[in-house]
Amino acid sequence: QLADGDWIMVVHRAGCSKCSEVREEYLSKVSQVSTSFASRRLAFIELPPFRNESFNECAICVEGRLSGSLNWVGRTPVVVYLTDGFVRAVIEG
């Protein structure tokens, strides 16, 4: 799905307060039709360990999880701008 069109992908982790702030910021930007973000789709990708609840209240985004069988290392949040599956920009924290 991320291989088609313009996407903002937010990689996050459970228990990360900055991740929650970034989530709300991008939800707000994408939901405002008058912004340059309005044409982009939004994806939230969770790193393990996973939280129990889901972001199901999000009608304007896609959710996913990276494999729990691998050891993912890195700081979160990470915001990745994609166009047709190609990375255009990356913003950490």
N, C-alpha and C positions, 0 to 999 in steps of 0.2 A: 504494500500500500504506500509506503514512503518513497517508492521509486517513481511515483507519478505526481507531478505538480509541485507547488511550493509548500513547504512544511517548516514549522518551527518545532523542533524536538527538544523537550526538556528532560534530561536524564537526572533522576533524583533518587533519594534513599529515604527510607522510613526513619523518623526521628530527627530529621534535618530541618531545623526551623527556617534557615535561609531558603531551603527548597520550597517550603510552604509559601513563603513570601513571593518567590519568583513565580510559582504556579498562579497565585492570585493576580500578580502583575500581568502575566501573559494572557490569562483568561479575560481580564479587563480589556487589554489592547485588542485582542482578536474579536471580541464581541462588539466593539465600537465600529460601526460601518464606516465612519468618517476617517479612520486611521489607515496608514499604509499597511497595517497588519491584517486588515479585513479580508484580503484575498488569499491569505495563507491559512492552511489547516494546521491544527495544533495536535501534537502527540506527546504524551507523558510516558516515559520509559523508566520503570523502577528497577533499581539494583537490589540484589538480595543483601541481607535478610529482608523478606517481604513483610509488609503490614497485613493485618487481617482484613481490614475493610478496603473497599474500592472507591474510586472517584466516580462512581456511577452517575452522580448528579450532573456530570458534565455532558451536555448535549452537543457541544461544539468541538469535542476533542476525541482522540483515539487513545486508548491505554494499552500498554504492553509491559512485559517483564523480560529481563535478560535471564538466561539460564541460571538456575540455582545450583547447577552441578559444577559451575566454574567459579574461580576466585577472582572477582572483579576488584581492581584496585584503582583508586582515583578519587579526586575531590568532587563533591557535588554541591550545588547543582552545576550542570553543564548545559548550555543552550546551543543547539546546533541548527543552523539555517541550511535547509536542503532545497535544491531545485532538481526535479526529475532524478532523485537518488544521489546527486552529487553534492558534496559539502561545499557551501559557499562561505560560511563564517562559523566560528566557534567562540563562545563567550563562557569563561569559567567564573563561577561564584557570583 
